[in-house]
Amino acid sequence: MTHSYDLVVLGGGTGGYVAAIKAAQSGLKTAIVEKKKLGGTCLHSGCIPSKALLKSAELYALMKESEQFGIHMKEIALHFSQVQRRKEEIIERLYKGVQYLMKKNNIDIYEGHGRILGPSIFSPTAGTVSVEMNDGSENVLLTPKNIIIATGSRPRLLPSLDTSFEQVVTSEEALSLKELPHSVAIIGGGVIGVEWASLLSDFNVDVTIIEANDRILSSEDREISEELQRRLEKRGVNVWTNASFTVQEREKSLQLTVASHGTTEEVTPEKILLAVGRKGNIEQIGLENTDIVVKDGWIETNEYYQTKESHIYAIGDVIGGMQLAHVAAREGIVAVEHIINQKPWTFHDKSVPVCVYTRPEIARVGWTEEEAKKAGYEVKTGTFPLSANGKALIHGDANGFVKVVTNAKNDDLLGVHIIGLHATELISEASLATYMDASQLEYSEVIRPHPSLSEMIGEASLGVVGEAIHL
């Protein structure tokens, strides 16, 4: 059976289904091929479930500190099965929402595995998609004018760790734990690793982070990552940086020998959590039948996300880059706008807000101070602590700061970095300022409500020129 479409999207994750909706809204006959569930990694085994767990962990930690608000509790009990149930209910509600959007926009869904075929009687160029249906029925052939590959990624594994041991789990597998372990060693101190360290430590799990770089969150501003490490260590997390490890099998468990700066320690955690990045899902989707270029495991594209096959686009994790759900969504929109001959706004990494949902939260947009200096900018910075902000004191969490990075020569705003309460919400203001190409002066003159956490951003901006009011 053969069906014709203007666009077929391989993969129904955030990037894929957003691209499909945009295409359908633009009048294109559109289909999605998805082997698992619409919503992809973000909805089912990434962003949403992990943040649901983080919220429960944050609330549990806050309740243990309730006396600072004058609230005395006799007993606080954690029922992890209910935590997991709440997470699943959130996922299911959002999943139903995505399904509704597909029906609303008349997008056809093929539940199965799609492969791109080479030139054939159906098409003079590579692009026909053969769908191996999940229900075992006969393969369906789709002949689209354009394809968007949005097949996502999966956790990267390490050859040195045998994942057949129940002790070893990926970040995705950890989301389905039925019980909390007593101790966890997290291999990797990037975003995924520190988020897991934060939530597990708030659930009273003994946590060790093993990071090969000289600091955790090495992509963040150095002052930010150092502050997070200090806060995690204060909560009892053992952080190893510049670290390596060896593995030895001990009966039915694995023992890690961690080494850093001449010091070694043996660790036998109940669970070993792998958080060493992700790998693009490029296998068995028919790339070998095309002229598409793959480099270092990622599909290469131009600024409009076209591959070397001009009618085939690729977006999201499968092309590497920032690997964020909101980036994949925007990439999908850019690709569709290019397909329909519009002139899409092509963004760059420094215009994208990046969030880390630890406790405390971290968020940034633009250049770090170190990056800006390496790029040749003459830099001026301003910082403002949460401890001088009334709303932060009211919330009972006045740790952290806001840092603003500017170009000393022309006053342009280069970057905004936040560590502290509600940082992941506050950063949208900075993201808008970056989009509008605001200057330090313009950013500092915005009137913000009092009392509010947003006041800190204005104060930090004033701090660039030594004019912060409340510091």
FILUMBA-361225 format. One record per residue (C-alpha): residue number from 1; x, y, z. Coordinates in nm, 3 decimals. Example, Ala and Ser with C-alpha at 12.3 -4.5 7.8 and 13.67 -1.06 7.14 Angstrom:
REM FILUMBA-361225
<1, <1.230, -0.450, 0.780>>
<2, <1.367, -0.106, 0.714>>
***
This chain:
REM FILUMBA-361225
<1, <0.000, 0.000, 0.000>>
<2, <0.140, 0.341, -0.100>>
<3, <0.040, 0.688, 0.027>>
<4, <0.160, 1.026, -0.096>>
<5, <0.240, 1.322, 0.129>>
<6, <0.388, 1.667, 0.109>>
<7, <0.590, 1.590, 0.424>>
<8, <0.674, 1.279, 0.622>>
<9, <0.840, 1.320, 0.960>>
<10, <1.048, 1.030, 1.094>>
<11, <1.010, 1.052, 1.469>>
<12, <0.730, 1.194, 1.683>>
<13, <0.932, 1.359, 1.959>>
<14, <0.914, 1.729, 2.042>>
<15, <1.094, 1.841, 1.725>>
<16, <0.906, 1.598, 1.506>>
<17, <0.551, 1.665, 1.620>>
<18, <0.606, 2.044, 1.632>>
<19, <0.735, 2.033, 1.274>>
<20, <0.434, 1.825, 1.171>>
<21, <0.189, 2.070, 1.330>>
<22, <0.360, 2.366, 1.163>>
<23, <0.348, 2.185, 0.829>>
<24, <-0.019, 2.095, 0.865>>
<25, <-0.104, 2.453, 0.965>>
<26, <0.076, 2.564, 0.647>>
<27, <-0.145, 2.345, 0.430>>
<28, <0.091, 2.050, 0.378>>
<29, <-0.045, 1.696, 0.382>>
<30, <0.162, 1.553, 0.665>>
<31, <0.239, 1.222, 0.832>>
<32, <0.452, 1.111, 1.127>>
<33, <0.621, 0.773, 1.157>>
<34, <0.683, 0.680, 1.521>>
<35, <0.788, 0.340, 1.650>>
<36, <0.715, 0.407, 2.017>>
<37, <0.497, 0.687, 2.156>>
<38, <0.433, 1.039, 2.034>>
<39, <0.622, 1.286, 2.250>>
<40, <0.951, 1.099, 2.227>>
<41, <1.231, 1.109, 2.481>>
<42, <1.138, 1.446, 2.629>>
<43, <0.787, 1.344, 2.725>>
<44, <0.836, 0.980, 2.817>>
<45, <1.195, 0.931, 2.932>>
<46, <1.362, 1.270, 2.964>>
<47, <1.253, 1.628, 3.035>>
<48, <0.904, 1.578, 3.176>>
<49, <0.949, 1.271, 3.400>>
<50, <1.283, 1.390, 3.537>>
<51, <1.140, 1.733, 3.623>>
<52, <0.840, 1.571, 3.790>>
<53, <1.079, 1.376, 4.013>>
<54, <1.286, 1.688, 4.075>>
<55, <0.975, 1.876, 4.192>>
<56, <0.885, 1.603, 4.441>>
<57, <1.244, 1.600, 4.568>>
<58, <1.246, 1.980, 4.601>>
<59, <0.919, 1.981, 4.795>>
<60, <1.042, 1.701, 5.023>>
<61, <1.358, 1.898, 5.098>>
<62, <1.158, 2.217, 5.162>>
<63, <0.920, 2.041, 5.400>>
<64, <1.217, 1.926, 5.606>>
<65, <1.308, 2.294, 5.645>>
<66, <0.952, 2.413, 5.718>>
<67, <1.036, 2.540, 6.067>>
<68, <1.198, 2.849, 5.914>>
<69, <0.844, 2.946, 5.804>>
<70, <0.703, 2.883, 6.150>>
<71, <0.552, 2.551, 6.048>>
<72, <0.640, 2.257, 6.273>>
<73, <0.569, 1.908, 6.144>>
<74, <0.585, 1.596, 6.357>>
<75, <0.660, 1.356, 6.074>>
<76, <0.745, 1.371, 5.706>>
<77, <0.715, 1.045, 5.514>>
<78, <0.830, 0.984, 5.158>>
<79, <0.627, 0.733, 4.955>>
<80, <0.831, 0.688, 4.640>>
<81, <0.563, 0.479, 4.469>>
<82, <0.329, 0.780, 4.488>>
<83, <0.606, 1.003, 4.353>>
<84, <0.633, 0.771, 4.054>>
<85, <0.256, 0.754, 4.014>>
<86, <0.232, 1.133, 3.999>>
<87, <0.507, 1.139, 3.735>>
<88, <0.319, 0.885, 3.521>>
<89, <-0.006, 1.078, 3.552>>
<90, <0.164, 1.394, 3.423>>
<91, <0.315, 1.204, 3.131>>
<92, <-0.018, 1.045, 3.041>>
<93, <-0.201, 1.378, 3.048>>
<94, <0.054, 1.542, 2.819>>
<95, <0.061, 1.235, 2.592>>
<96, <-0.314, 1.261, 2.543>>
<97, <-0.264, 1.628, 2.463>>
<98, <-0.015, 1.548, 2.185>>
<99, <-0.252, 1.285, 2.043>>
<100, <-0.530, 1.543, 2.040>>
<101, <-0.309, 1.790, 1.851>>
<102, <-0.241, 1.529, 1.584>>
<103, <-0.612, 1.472, 1.531>>
<104, <-0.690, 1.844, 1.541>>
<105, <-0.437, 1.910, 1.264>>
<106, <-0.530, 1.603, 1.053>>
<107, <-0.181, 1.454, 1.078>>
<108, <-0.162, 1.085, 0.990>>
<109, <0.030, 0.866, 1.235>>
<110, <0.204, 0.544, 1.130>>
<111, <0.302, 0.335, 1.430>>
<112, <0.612, 0.154, 1.316>>
<113, <0.975, 0.178, 1.209>>
<114, <1.046, 0.391, 0.903>>
<115, <1.336, 0.346, 0.659>>
<116, <1.427, 0.573, 0.372>>
<117, <1.459, 0.384, 0.045>>
<118, <1.683, 0.468, -0.248>>
<119, <1.562, 0.568, -0.598>>
<120, <1.293, 0.334, -0.726>>
<121, <0.985, 0.313, -0.945>>
<122, <0.808, 0.519, -0.680>>
<123, <1.059, 0.805, -0.681>>
<124, <1.355, 0.901, -0.903>>
<125, <1.541, 1.017, -0.591>>
<126, <1.593, 0.866, -0.247>>
<127, <1.299, 0.943, -0.026>>
<128, <1.027, 0.682, -0.031>>
<129, <0.972, 0.568, 0.328>>
<130, <0.898, 0.205, 0.404>>
<131, <0.716, 0.161, 0.734>>
<132, <0.741, -0.169, 0.917>>
<133, <0.419, -0.156, 1.114>>
<134, <0.418, -0.241, 1.485>>
<135, <0.106, -0.453, 1.447>>
<136, <0.280, -0.689, 1.206>>
<137, <0.068, -0.591, 0.907>>
<138, <0.212, -0.544, 0.560>>
<139, <0.472, -0.269, 0.520>>
<140, <0.332, 0.068, 0.414>>
<141, <0.512, 0.282, 0.155>>
<142, <0.500, 0.660, 0.192>>
<143, <0.608, 0.882, -0.099>>
<144, <0.668, 1.233, 0.033>>
<145, <0.787, 1.544, -0.144>>
<146, <0.997, 1.620, 0.165>>
<147, <1.120, 1.432, 0.471>>
<148, <1.225, 1.556, 0.814>>
<149, <1.442, 1.314, 1.012>>
<150, <1.373, 1.364, 1.383>>
<151, <1.473, 1.028, 1.525>>
<152, <1.635, 1.169, 1.839>>
<153, <1.902, 1.010, 2.054>>
<154, <1.963, 0.759, 2.328>>
<155, <2.197, 0.742, 2.629>>
<156, <2.561, 0.682, 2.543>>
<157, <2.715, 0.374, 2.705>>
<158, <3.068, 0.305, 2.825>>
<159, <3.256, -0.011, 2.718>>
<160, <3.406, -0.036, 3.065>>
<161, <3.066, -0.078, 3.233>>
<162, <2.871, -0.395, 3.169>>
<163, <2.509, -0.282, 3.144>>
<164, <2.389, -0.639, 3.192>>
<165, <2.445, -0.584, 3.565>>
<166, <2.128, -0.464, 3.738>>
<167, <2.355, -0.230, 3.929>>
<168, <2.419, -0.024, 3.611>>
<169, <2.138, 0.197, 3.477>>
<170, <2.111, 0.475, 3.222>>
<171, <1.940, 0.803, 3.303>>
<172, <1.632, 0.679, 3.117>>
<173, <1.617, 0.349, 3.304>>
<174, <1.657, 0.526, 3.639>>
<175, <1.326, 0.703, 3.581>>
<176, <1.146, 0.372, 3.631>>
<177, <1.307, 0.270, 3.960>>
<178, <1.049, 0.119, 4.192>>
<179, <1.255, 0.193, 4.502>>
<180, <1.521, 0.446, 4.585>>
<181, <1.869, 0.297, 4.622>>
<182, <2.074, 0.369, 4.933>>
<183, <2.372, 0.488, 4.729>>
<184, <2.441, 0.591, 4.370>>
<185, <2.759, 0.668, 4.178>>
<186, <2.685, 0.898, 3.885>>
<187, <2.931, 0.877, 3.597>>
<188, <2.926, 1.222, 3.441>>
<189, <2.879, 1.568, 3.589>>
<190, <2.699, 1.732, 3.298>>
<191, <2.339, 1.851, 3.304>>
<192, <2.182, 1.505, 3.333>>
<193, <2.430, 1.394, 3.598>>
<194, <2.389, 1.695, 3.827>>
<195, <2.010, 1.692, 3.797>>
<196, <2.007, 1.331, 3.914>>
<197, <2.256, 1.415, 4.190>>
<198, <2.029, 1.695, 4.309>>
<199, <1.707, 1.495, 4.318>>
<200, <1.862, 1.183, 4.467>>
<201, <2.041, 1.375, 4.742>>
<202, <1.712, 1.551, 4.826>>
<203, <1.562, 1.202, 4.860>>
<204, <1.838, 1.119, 5.114>>
<205, <2.036, 0.894, 4.877>>
<206, <2.414, 0.884, 4.923>>
<207, <2.545, 1.033, 4.596>>
<208, <2.889, 1.038, 4.434>>
<209, <2.958, 1.226, 4.108>>
<210, <3.256, 1.117, 3.897>>
<211, <3.349, 1.380, 3.637>>
<212, <3.648, 1.368, 3.400>>
<213, <3.663, 1.747, 3.348>>
<214, <3.806, 1.992, 3.596>>
<215, <3.457, 2.090, 3.712>>
<216, <3.097, 1.981, 3.689>>
<217, <2.881, 2.161, 3.432>>
<218, <3.191, 2.262, 3.237>>
<219, <2.978, 2.434, 2.971>>
<220, <2.844, 2.684, 3.224>>
<221, <3.008, 2.999, 3.355>>
<222, <3.282, 2.893, 3.596>>
<223, <3.138, 3.090, 3.888>>
<224, <2.803, 2.920, 3.835>>
<225, <2.939, 2.565, 3.823>>
<226, <3.159, 2.626, 4.127>>
<227, <2.860, 2.758, 4.322>>
<228, <2.655, 2.450, 4.230>>
<229, <2.935, 2.218, 4.340>>
<230, <2.959, 2.401, 4.670>>
<231, <2.585, 2.369, 4.726>>
<232, <2.576, 2.000, 4.635>>
<233, <2.872, 1.922, 4.860>>
<234, <2.704, 2.107, 5.145>>
<235, <2.413, 1.864, 5.103>>
<236, <2.650, 1.568, 5.127>>
<237, <2.717, 1.492, 4.760>>
<238, <3.071, 1.363, 4.703>>
<239, <3.204, 1.531, 4.387>>
<240, <3.514, 1.397, 4.210>>
<241, <3.653, 1.613, 3.929>>
<242, <3.952, 1.547, 3.703>>
<243, <3.857, 1.191, 3.786>>
<244, <3.901, 0.852, 3.627>>
<245, <3.778, 0.515, 3.743>>
<246, <3.837, 0.145, 3.699>>
<247, <3.583, -0.131, 3.744>>
<248, <3.618, -0.464, 3.922>>
<249, <3.357, -0.733, 3.951>>
<250, <3.279, -0.837, 4.309>>
<251, <3.044, -1.137, 4.320>>
<252, <2.718, -0.990, 4.188>>
<253, <2.821, -0.627, 4.203>>
<254, <3.070, -0.385, 4.051>>
<255, <3.326, -0.194, 4.253>>
<256, <3.462, 0.138, 4.131>>
<257, <3.809, 0.262, 4.214>>
<258, <3.801, 0.638, 4.165>>
<259, <4.122, 0.835, 4.117>>
<260, <4.180, 1.211, 4.116>>
<261, <4.488, 1.423, 4.188>>
<262, <4.677, 1.127, 4.330>>
<263, <4.395, 1.022, 4.561>>
<264, <4.200, 0.700, 4.517>>
<265, <3.887, 0.565, 4.679>>
<266, <3.690, 0.245, 4.641>>
<267, <3.318, 0.286, 4.593>>
<268, <3.061, 0.006, 4.579>>
<269, <2.730, 0.184, 4.520>>
<270, <2.395, 0.012, 4.505>>
<271, <2.343, 0.169, 4.162>>
<272, <2.578, 0.312, 3.898>>
<273, <2.404, 0.573, 3.685>>
<274, <2.549, 0.650, 3.342>>
<275, <2.519, 1.015, 3.239>>
<276, <2.794, 1.053, 2.979>>
<277, <2.599, 1.212, 2.696>>
<278, <2.378, 1.083, 2.420>>
<279, <2.413, 0.913, 2.083>>
<280, <2.214, 0.995, 1.769>>
<281, <1.959, 0.742, 1.644>>
<282, <2.093, 0.713, 1.290>>
<283, <2.100, 0.336, 1.252>>
<284, <1.852, 0.142, 1.040>>
<285, <1.669, 0.445, 0.904>>
<286, <1.805, 0.408, 0.549>>
<287, <2.076, 0.675, 0.547>>
<288, <2.294, 0.439, 0.343>>
<289, <2.039, 0.470, 0.062>>
<290, <2.096, 0.846, 0.041>>
<291, <2.379, 1.096, -0.005>>
<292, <2.327, 1.228, 0.348>>
<293, <2.655, 1.303, 0.526>>
<294, <2.712, 1.173, 0.878>>
<295, <3.002, 1.313, 1.082>>
<296, <3.105, 1.185, 1.426>>
<297, <2.770, 1.010, 1.460>>
<298, <2.553, 1.313, 1.375>>
<299, <2.371, 1.406, 1.054>>
<300, <2.516, 1.716, 0.888>>
<301, <2.279, 1.996, 0.778>>
<302, <2.290, 2.357, 0.665>>
<303, <2.138, 2.651, 0.852>>
<304, <1.790, 2.550, 0.732>>
<305, <1.846, 2.187, 0.845>>
<306, <1.869, 2.053, 0.493>>
<307, <2.092, 1.752, 0.448>>
<308, <2.297, 1.692, 0.132>>
<309, <1.972, 1.555, -0.011>>
<310, <1.794, 1.890, -0.047>>
<311, <1.445, 1.744, 0.004>>
<312, <1.548, 1.565, 0.324>>
<313, <1.590, 1.766, 0.643>>
<314, <1.713, 1.663, 0.988>>
<315, <1.643, 1.827, 1.325>>
<316, <1.685, 1.771, 1.697>>
<317, <1.925, 1.543, 1.879>>
<318, <2.007, 1.344, 1.564>>
<319, <2.210, 1.639, 1.434>>
<320, <2.396, 1.693, 1.763>>
<321, <2.432, 2.052, 1.873>>
<322, <2.256, 2.170, 2.188>>
<323, <2.023, 1.869, 2.217>>
<324, <1.739, 2.056, 2.388>>
<325, <1.368, 2.002, 2.329>>
<326, <1.298, 2.371, 2.266>>
<327, <1.586, 2.383, 2.018>>
<328, <1.448, 2.080, 1.831>>
<329, <1.106, 2.247, 1.816>>
<330, <1.250, 2.567, 1.670>>
<331, <1.461, 2.370, 1.423>>
<332, <1.146, 2.193, 1.306>>
<333, <0.971, 2.524, 1.246>>
<334, <1.272, 2.662, 1.055>>
<335, <1.282, 2.349, 0.837>>
<336, <0.911, 2.368, 0.754>>
<337, <0.927, 2.740, 0.681>>
<338, <1.213, 2.670, 0.440>>
<339, <1.014, 2.391, 0.275>>
<340, <0.724, 2.628, 0.208>>
<341, <0.963, 2.895, 0.074>>
<342, <0.934, 3.137, 0.361>>
<343, <1.238, 3.316, 0.501>>
<344, <1.281, 3.165, 0.847>>
<345, <1.471, 3.332, 1.128>>
<346, <1.781, 3.118, 1.174>>
<347, <1.901, 3.132, 1.531>>
<348, <2.241, 3.063, 1.684>>
<349, <2.345, 2.891, 2.005>>
<350, <2.398, 3.215, 2.197>>
<351, <2.033, 3.312, 2.153>>
<352, <1.907, 2.991, 2.313>>
<353, <1.821, 2.975, 2.685>>
<354, <1.978, 2.678, 2.863>>
<355, <1.835, 2.549, 3.191>>
<356, <1.952, 2.306, 3.457>>
<357, <1.677, 2.196, 3.694>>
<358, <1.887, 2.125, 3.999>>
<359, <1.828, 2.273, 4.342>>
<360, <1.930, 2.552, 4.306>>
<361, <1.818, 2.601, 3.946>>
<362, <2.062, 2.729, 3.685>>
<363, <1.985, 2.916, 3.365>>
<364, <2.177, 3.114, 3.107>>
<365, <2.155, 3.274, 2.769>>
<366, <2.444, 3.409, 2.565>>
<367, <2.816, 3.401, 2.631>>
<368, <2.992, 3.300, 2.950>>
<369, <3.261, 3.542, 3.066>>
<370, <3.532, 3.296, 2.965>>
<371, <3.382, 3.234, 2.620>>
<372, <3.346, 3.606, 2.552>>
<373, <3.707, 3.674, 2.641>>
<374, <3.828, 3.389, 2.422>>
<375, <3.620, 3.530, 2.136>>
<376, <3.808, 3.860, 2.168>>
<377, <3.552, 4.070, 2.353>>
<378, <3.656, 4.324, 2.614>>
<379, <3.423, 4.220, 2.893>>
<380, <3.256, 4.393, 3.185>>
<381, <3.041, 4.202, 3.434>>
<382, <2.796, 4.276, 3.710>>
<383, <2.662, 4.042, 3.978>>
<384, <2.386, 4.061, 4.235>>
<385, <2.325, 3.810, 4.516>>
<386, <1.989, 3.660, 4.604>>
<387, <2.069, 3.740, 4.967>>
<388, <2.001, 4.108, 4.890>>
<389, <1.663, 4.038, 4.730>>
<390, <1.347, 4.063, 4.939>>
<391, <1.146, 3.804, 4.745>>
<392, <1.425, 3.547, 4.778>>
<393, <1.430, 3.602, 5.155>>
<394, <1.052, 3.564, 5.166>>
<395, <1.085, 3.232, 4.981>>
<396, <1.344, 3.117, 5.233>>
<397, <1.607, 3.043, 4.970>>
<398, <1.846, 3.336, 4.931>>
<399, <2.148, 3.148, 4.799>>
<400, <2.283, 3.219, 4.452>>
<401, <2.334, 3.517, 4.226>>
<402, <2.271, 3.677, 3.888>>
<403, <2.564, 3.759, 3.660>>
<404, <2.544, 3.987, 3.357>>
<405, <2.820, 3.988, 3.093>>
<406, <2.851, 4.286, 2.858>>
<407, <3.073, 4.415, 2.580>>
<408, <3.277, 4.699, 2.734>>
<409, <3.327, 4.871, 2.398>>
<410, <2.966, 4.917, 2.288>>
<411, <2.755, 4.827, 2.595>>
<412, <2.593, 4.527, 2.420>>
<413, <2.447, 4.257, 2.640>>
<414, <2.651, 3.937, 2.585>>
<415, <2.515, 3.696, 2.844>>
<416, <2.301, 3.651, 3.153>>
<417, <2.363, 3.373, 3.406>>
<418, <2.145, 3.285, 3.704>>
<419, <2.183, 3.033, 3.985>>
<420, <1.905, 3.031, 4.238>>
<421, <1.533, 3.024, 4.292>>
<422, <1.319, 3.008, 3.974>>
<423, <1.618, 3.071, 3.748>>
<424, <1.461, 2.865, 3.470>>
<425, <1.161, 3.099, 3.459>>
<426, <1.355, 3.423, 3.499>>
<427, <1.584, 3.348, 3.204>>
<428, <1.308, 3.411, 2.950>>
<429, <1.337, 3.783, 3.023>>
<430, <1.707, 3.769, 2.937>>
<431, <1.633, 3.560, 2.629>>
<432, <1.395, 3.829, 2.502>>
<433, <1.656, 4.098, 2.569>>
<434, <1.909, 3.899, 2.368>>
<435, <1.662, 3.858, 2.082>>
<436, <1.596, 4.234, 2.085>>
<437, <1.972, 4.303, 2.093>>
<438, <1.938, 4.509, 2.409>>
<439, <2.220, 4.710, 2.559>>
<440, <2.322, 4.706, 2.922>>
<441, <2.159, 5.047, 2.969>>
<442, <1.830, 4.938, 2.812>>
<443, <1.828, 4.621, 3.018>>
<444, <1.892, 4.805, 3.343>>
<445, <1.621, 5.066, 3.279>>
<446, <1.336, 4.815, 3.253>>
<447, <1.091, 4.870, 3.541>>
<448, <1.040, 4.545, 3.731>>
<449, <0.783, 4.477, 4.004>>
<450, <0.869, 4.488, 4.372>>
<451, <0.908, 4.258, 4.548>>
<452, <1.011, 4.014, 4.280>>
<453, <1.305, 3.796, 4.191>>
<454, <1.329, 3.974, 3.856>>
<455, <1.464, 4.282, 4.035>>
<456, <1.795, 4.099, 4.068>>
<457, <1.847, 4.103, 3.693>>
<458, <1.812, 4.481, 3.677>>
<459, <2.043, 4.521, 3.975>>
<460, <2.308, 4.294, 3.821>>
<461, <2.287, 4.496, 3.500>>
<462, <2.336, 4.817, 3.697>>
<463, <2.627, 4.646, 3.870>>
<464, <2.814, 4.636, 3.537>>
<465, <2.869, 5.013, 3.571>>
<466, <2.893, 5.011, 3.951>>
<467, <2.544, 5.155, 4.005>>
<468, <2.353, 4.871, 4.174>>
<469, <2.106, 5.029, 4.416>>
<470, <2.069, 4.760, 4.681>>
<471, <2.426, 4.643, 4.707>>
***
